[in-house]
Amino acid sequence: MNIETASRQVDALGNPTRLRIYRALVRAGETGAPVGQVQEALGLPASTLSHHLKKLLEVGLIRQERSGTTLHCHAEYPVMRALVGFLVDECCVDEGTNVG
């Protein structure tokens, strides 16, 4: 993962509402959750939810799939793991050096 991609994803998760939505989708597991269920669980207006889902989609943290008339949202677990890995993979590698 490059720094630009990581920066966009972290920025998207820096919004409290988007972070709540993302956490709900991560908790939903591989089956994801219908948009209506997410809306009800978080008590968000449809337009607000749509706006925030769009941002999460744009940075690749979630995907959406339509099943009939129901739109399901899914956390993209490989993307989540890549972001977390990017943040922790080099933990403490410069310990004891004068960085900065």
N, C-alpha and C positions, 0 to 999 in steps of 0.2 A: 504494500500500500504506500502511496506517496503522501507527502505532507499536505498537498492541496485537497486531496480526497478526504483525508482524515479531518482536516480543518472544517470542510463543509459539513461533514457528518456530526462532528462535535458541536458546531454552531447550531445545527438543526435540533440537537438534543438539549441545547442550552436554554430553550424556551420551556418553561414549566408545563404548559399545556401539552406540547408535543412530547415531552418526557413522560407525562402521565399516559398519553395514548400509546407510546412505544412500549412502556412497561406492561400495559394491559395486553398488548399483542404478543409480547414475549411470553407472558404468563399463559396465554391462550394455547401455546404449543403449536405443533406442526399443522393442526387443522385450522388454525387461525380463528377469526371471529367475524361474524357479519357486522357491517357498519352500524346497523341499527342497534345491535347489542352493545357495541362500544359506546355509541351515543348515549344509550340509556344508563349504562354502568357509570359513565363519567359525568352525566348530566350536562352535556354540551349541546348547544344549538347545532342543527345540521350544517349551517353555513360555516360555523367556526370549525367543526370537525373536518369538513371538506377542505378548508383552507390548510389546516395543519397536516392532514393526510397527504395533500399534494406535495408539501415540502419534504415529508419523509420519503415519499415516492421518488422525488427528484434526486435525492442523495443516495438512493438505493437501499435504504434501511428496511423498507417494506415492499411488498408487492400486493397487487389486487387481482382477484379472479372472480368472474361472474359465473354464478350457477343459477340459471333461470333468471328470476328477477332479483336475486340476492347477490349483493357485492360483498365478498369476503376479503378481509385484509389479513396478511400473514407477515410476521417478522421474517426478515431474511437472515437466518442464523449464521450462514457462512460470512456474511458481511459484518454482522455483529462480532463474531469471533475474530475477524481480521482487524477490526477497529480496536478491540480490547487488546489483541496481540500487539498491534502497533504501539499502543500506549504502555505496555508492560515489558515487551521483549528486551529492551535495553536497560531495564531497571538496574540502577547502581553500577553500570559499567564504568562510569567516570569517578567513582567513589575514591576519595583520597587525592584527586588531582585538582588543580586550580582551573576550574571551568568558569569562563565569564570574563 
